[in-house]
């Protein structure tokens, strides 16, 4: 899926490494952020 201009980023809920969950973009607040997804070993 590709975002177009003025289109809102979809909400993603992802597990944190240390436990719990992170909601993106909600937990980023009003600042810029970088999120890395590591697939691990398949």
N, CA, C and O atoms as CSV, one atom per row, in Angstrom:
chain,resi,resn,atom,element,x,y,z
A,1,UNK,N,N,0.841,-1.165,0.000
A,1,UNK,CA,C,0.000,0.000,0.000
A,1,UNK,C,C,0.894,1.238,0.000
A,1,UNK,O,O,1.877,1.298,0.739
A,2,UNK,N,N,0.562,2.194,-0.803
A,2,UNK,CA,C,1.326,3.432,-0.888
A,2,UNK,C,C,0.451,4.595,-0.421
A,2,UNK,O,O,-0.707,4.711,-0.821
A,3,UNK,N,N,1.014,5.450,0.427
A,3,UNK,CA,C,0.272,6.606,0.909
A,3,UNK,C,C,0.366,7.743,-0.095
A,3,UNK,O,O,1.414,7.970,-0.700
A,4,UNK,N,N,-0.719,8.437,-0.259
A,4,UNK,CA,C,-0.765,9.606,-1.127
A,4,UNK,C,C,-0.641,10.866,-0.269
A,4,UNK,O,O,-0.737,10.789,0.956
A,5,UNK,N,N,-0.433,12.011,-0.891
A,5,UNK,CA,C,-0.353,13.278,-0.166
A,5,UNK,C,C,-1.604,13.486,0.672
A,5,UNK,O,O,-2.716,13.208,0.223
A,6,UNK,N,N,-1.417,13.974,1.884
A,6,UNK,CA,C,-2.494,14.268,2.832
A,6,UNK,C,C,-3.238,13.039,3.334
A,6,UNK,O,O,-4.259,13.180,4.007
A,7,UNK,N,N,-2.766,11.855,3.030
A,7,UNK,CA,C,-3.395,10.633,3.526
A,7,UNK,C,C,-2.790,10.292,4.884
A,7,UNK,O,O,-1.574,10.366,5.058
A,8,UNK,N,N,-3.632,9.918,5.846
A,8,UNK,CA,C,-3.171,9.615,7.185
A,8,UNK,C,C,-2.538,8.225,7.246
A,8,UNK,O,O,-3.017,7.284,6.613
A,9,UNK,N,N,-1.443,8.110,8.024
A,9,UNK,CA,C,-0.770,6.834,8.217
A,9,UNK,C,C,-1.705,5.873,8.941
A,9,UNK,O,O,-2.350,6.273,9.911
A,10,UNK,N,N,-1.799,4.617,8.500
A,10,UNK,CA,C,-2.686,3.654,9.167
A,10,UNK,C,C,-2.164,3.296,10.558
A,10,UNK,O,O,-0.958,3.341,10.802
A,11,UNK,N,N,-3.052,2.946,11.451
A,11,UNK,CA,C,-2.665,2.560,12.808
A,11,UNK,C,C,-2.115,1.136,12.797
A,11,UNK,O,O,-2.717,0.222,12.233
A,12,UNK,N,N,-0.957,0.972,13.434
A,12,UNK,CA,C,-0.322,-0.338,13.550
A,12,UNK,C,C,-0.065,-0.605,15.031
A,12,UNK,O,O,0.444,0.266,15.736
A,13,UNK,N,N,-0.407,-1.784,15.503
A,13,UNK,CA,C,-0.099,-2.199,16.873
A,13,UNK,C,C,0.965,-3.286,16.769
A,13,UNK,O,O,0.746,-4.327,16.149
A,14,UNK,N,N,2.139,-3.028,17.393
A,14,UNK,CA,C,3.260,-3.961,17.289
A,14,UNK,C,C,3.768,-4.320,18.680
A,14,UNK,O,O,3.765,-3.477,19.578
A,15,UNK,N,N,4.209,-5.583,18.868
A,15,UNK,CA,C,4.754,-5.972,20.181
A,15,UNK,C,C,6.131,-5.338,20.399
A,15,UNK,O,O,6.920,-5.217,19.462
A,16,UNK,N,N,6.410,-4.937,21.635
A,16,UNK,CA,C,7.729,-4.412,22.005
A,16,UNK,C,C,8.633,-5.577,22.398
A,16,UNK,O,O,8.158,-6.600,22.890
A,17,UNK,N,N,9.921,-5.419,22.180
A,17,UNK,CA,C,10.886,-6.470,22.504
A,17,UNK,C,C,10.841,-6.807,23.992
A,17,UNK,O,O,10.903,-7.982,24.352
A,18,UNK,N,N,10.736,-5.812,24.858
A,18,UNK,CA,C,10.732,-6.040,26.304
A,18,UNK,C,C,9.371,-6.370,26.877
A,18,UNK,O,O,9.236,-6.523,28.091
A,19,UNK,N,N,8.353,-6.483,26.028
A,19,UNK,CA,C,6.996,-6.776,26.485
A,19,UNK,C,C,6.075,-5.587,26.263
A,19,UNK,O,O,6.536,-4.450,26.170
A,20,UNK,N,N,4.824,-5.836,26.180
A,20,UNK,CA,C,3.843,-4.785,25.928
A,20,UNK,C,C,3.665,-4.537,24.442
A,20,UNK,O,O,4.168,-5.289,23.607
A,21,UNK,N,N,2.951,-3.485,24.128
A,21,UNK,CA,C,2.669,-3.153,22.733
A,21,UNK,C,C,2.935,-1.682,22.472
A,21,UNK,O,O,2.916,-0.862,23.390
A,22,UNK,N,N,3.179,-1.359,21.225
A,22,UNK,CA,C,3.362,0.022,20.786
A,22,UNK,C,C,2.360,0.292,19.677
A,22,UNK,O,O,2.235,-0.497,18.740
A,23,UNK,N,N,1.647,1.404,19.782
A,23,UNK,CA,C,0.705,1.805,18.751
A,23,UNK,C,C,1.347,2.909,17.925
A,23,UNK,O,O,1.748,3.946,18.452
A,24,UNK,N,N,1.438,2.671,16.638
A,24,UNK,CA,C,2.057,3.622,15.716
A,24,UNK,C,C,0.948,4.180,14.835
A,24,UNK,O,O,0.200,3.378,14.275
A,25,UNK,N,N,0.785,5.448,14.671
A,25,UNK,CA,C,1.650,6.548,15.094
A,25,UNK,C,C,1.292,7.127,16.456
A,25,UNK,O,O,1.943,8.083,16.876
A,26,UNK,N,N,0.303,6.610,17.168
A,26,UNK,CA,C,-0.162,7.200,18.416
A,26,UNK,C,C,0.915,7.390,19.474
A,26,UNK,O,O,0.958,8.437,20.120
A,27,UNK,N,N,1.788,6.402,19.668
A,27,UNK,CA,C,2.815,6.492,20.707
A,27,UNK,C,C,3.988,7.390,20.310
A,27,UNK,O,O,4.849,7.674,21.142
A,28,UNK,N,N,4.036,7.833,19.075
A,28,UNK,CA,C,5.120,8.727,18.659
A,28,UNK,C,C,4.834,10.178,19.029
A,28,UNK,O,O,5.743,11.008,19.002
A,29,UNK,N,N,3.604,10.495,19.369
A,29,UNK,CA,C,3.248,11.871,19.711
A,29,UNK,C,C,3.249,12.748,18.473
A,29,UNK,O,O,2.895,12.302,17.382
A,30,UNK,N,N,3.646,13.989,18.651
A,30,UNK,CA,C,3.651,14.943,17.540
A,30,UNK,C,C,5.031,15.119,16.929
A,30,UNK,O,O,5.280,16.116,16.250
A,31,UNK,N,N,5.923,14.182,17.153
A,31,UNK,CA,C,7.280,14.318,16.620
A,31,UNK,C,C,7.559,13.273,15.542
A,31,UNK,O,O,6.803,12.318,15.364
A,32,UNK,N,N,8.645,13.478,14.842
A,32,UNK,CA,C,9.081,12.521,13.829
A,32,UNK,C,C,9.651,11.287,14.511
A,32,UNK,O,O,10.135,11.374,15.640
A,33,UNK,N,N,9.603,10.172,13.861
A,33,UNK,CA,C,10.165,8.952,14.423
A,33,UNK,C,C,10.568,7.976,13.336
A,33,UNK,O,O,10.124,8.075,12.192
A,34,UNK,N,N,11.413,7.034,13.710
A,34,UNK,CA,C,11.845,5.972,12.806
A,34,UNK,C,C,11.487,4.652,13.467
A,34,UNK,O,O,11.803,4.436,14.637
A,35,UNK,N,N,10.835,3.775,12.730
A,35,UNK,CA,C,10.462,2.462,13.241
A,35,UNK,C,C,11.133,1.413,12.366
A,35,UNK,O,O,10.978,1.415,11.145
A,36,UNK,N,N,11.875,0.524,13.001
A,36,UNK,CA,C,12.565,-0.549,12.282
A,36,UNK,C,C,11.857,-1.875,12.555
A,36,UNK,O,O,11.572,-2.216,13.703
A,37,UNK,N,N,11.581,-2.612,11.488
A,37,UNK,CA,C,10.980,-3.938,11.618
A,37,UNK,C,C,12.045,-4.961,11.248
A,37,UNK,O,O,12.587,-4.924,10.144
A,38,UNK,N,N,12.342,-5.867,12.159
A,38,UNK,CA,C,13.330,-6.907,11.940
A,38,UNK,C,C,12.600,-8.236,11.869
A,38,UNK,O,O,11.917,-8.622,12.817
A,39,UNK,N,N,12.735,-8.926,10.771
A,39,UNK,CA,C,11.983,-10.164,10.588
A,39,UNK,C,C,12.580,-11.341,11.332
A,39,UNK,O,O,11.924,-12.370,11.492
A,40,UNK,N,N,13.812,-11.204,11.788
A,40,UNK,CA,C,14.464,-12.315,12.492
A,40,UNK,C,C,14.910,-13.389,11.503
A,40,UNK,O,O,15.099,-13.110,10.319
A,41,UNK,N,N,15.075,-14.597,11.985
A,41,UNK,CA,C,15.536,-15.705,11.148
A,41,UNK,C,C,14.345,-16.522,10.680
A,41,UNK,O,O,13.523,-16.951,11.490
A,42,UNK,N,N,14.251,-16.733,9.388
A,42,UNK,CA,C,13.166,-17.529,8.820
A,42,UNK,C,C,13.696,-18.832,8.328
A,42,UNK,O,O,12.936,-19.651,7.811
